Amino acid sequence: MKTIYMDNNATTQVDPAVFEEMKPFFTELYGNPSSMHRFGGQVGVKLKEARARVATLLNCEPDEIIFTSCGSESDNTAIRSALSAQPDKRHIITTRVEHPAILSLCKFLEKKDGYDVTYLGTDEQGRLDMDEFKAAIRPDTAIISVMWANNETGNIYPVEAMAAIARERGVIFHTDAVQAVGKIPIDLKTTPIDMLSLSGHKLHAPKGVGALFVRKRLPFRPFLIGGHQERSRRAGTENTTGIIALGKACELAAAHMAEENTAVKALRDRLEAGLLTRVPDSILNGDKDNRLPNTTNISFGYVEGEAILLMMDQLGICASSGSACTSGSLEPSHVLRAMGVPFTFAHGSIRFSLSRFNTDEEVDSVLDTLPSIIDNLRKLSPFSAEKQAPACTKAFTE
Ligand SMILES: *Cc1c(COP(=O)(O)O)cnc(C)c1O
């Protein structure tokens, strides 16, 4: 059975060209770039090239890139640096729809370290309110962190406009751009964003490498302290293979950017339109007109998303669901809850996230099989006959 992989917001396939680029640095060119000998030094040259490639994709200076181990580390480093550099400021602004790398950290800082956190809400399409945002900024706000694009819905947030407001008010602005980098154009020369996080494995590089952009002259406090790697901003011997791969992936992302917004978007739109017309009681979650070209999040009413995923899994189709009845958490995704998606729909939400490696045949295959899967599940479920939420939701609401 052939795998149909439509879960690219969870992780992506390493592009074969990326793999080729990193391969020699495992077994042949395995030197330490900090070494005095040329054997190590030649790896340093490759790291420099990788840094320049990442900087080119973001249109920033190579020195403004710090390599990290993942998107989560970049996010944690950004927030903690801003707090540590401004000890008198005890307030953080973020949103209710962030990735756990931001949201759980903010909850932790609030509960364990006594910081004050404002979580901006959204409307039913997941959009932020700029007036609410402006009103939340205080003299003691240390950092504002708003994601560039949402991993569940694909919604794109107006971070450039928000960063401009933050700059006017003298507040550091960070964005988690893990889902945006490689999918939509980013130009850090023309926007006052102070810090930006990205992750390799979301853009066809391997897992275990990420980067944090830190604007020149921004006060910065390292998270990992030790050796002088990354100009003493992030200690630890460099993940040379991962960094070289990330550089190549960024170069390829620039070359494929147009394709994301034409070919990948066309596949996504056909999948989405096909499902919405073929499956009764299905709705689109998110901001239809302002989202990533590869993502669609659809709620199929009166069924459990996990049941749909299991049935699709039998056919080799990979996607993800916004709820987790069986994993012990009875609540639907925090993103859909922030949007106020009704429980009868939130539990049946499925996210399809495509990439340039998907094909028309794969979309056809999902369109041919998924409507009957949902029809069958609804026939089996007493809740769908009554047009009610699935069983696990009932336990939660009661
Ligand atoms: C995947 C993801 C992260 C975390 O990145 P890792 O490299 O897996 O730690 C952070 N933010 C968003 C929006 C993501 O999609």
The ligand as a Gaussian input file, in Angstrom:
#p B3LYP/6-31G(d) Opt

LIG

0 1
 C        6.124000      22.354000      14.619000
 C        5.927000      23.712000      15.192000
 C        6.735000      24.185000      16.245000
 C        7.763000      23.327000      16.923000
 O        8.868000      23.041000      16.103000
 P        9.810000      21.803000      16.511000
 O       10.968000      21.928000      15.599000
 O        9.011000      20.571000      16.282000
 O       10.166000      21.996000      17.942000
 C        6.524000      25.455000      16.708000
 N        5.584000      26.243000      16.178000
 C        4.801000      25.851000      15.169000
 C        3.787000      26.790000      14.611000
 C        4.936000      24.562000      14.646000
 O        4.133000      24.162000      13.661000

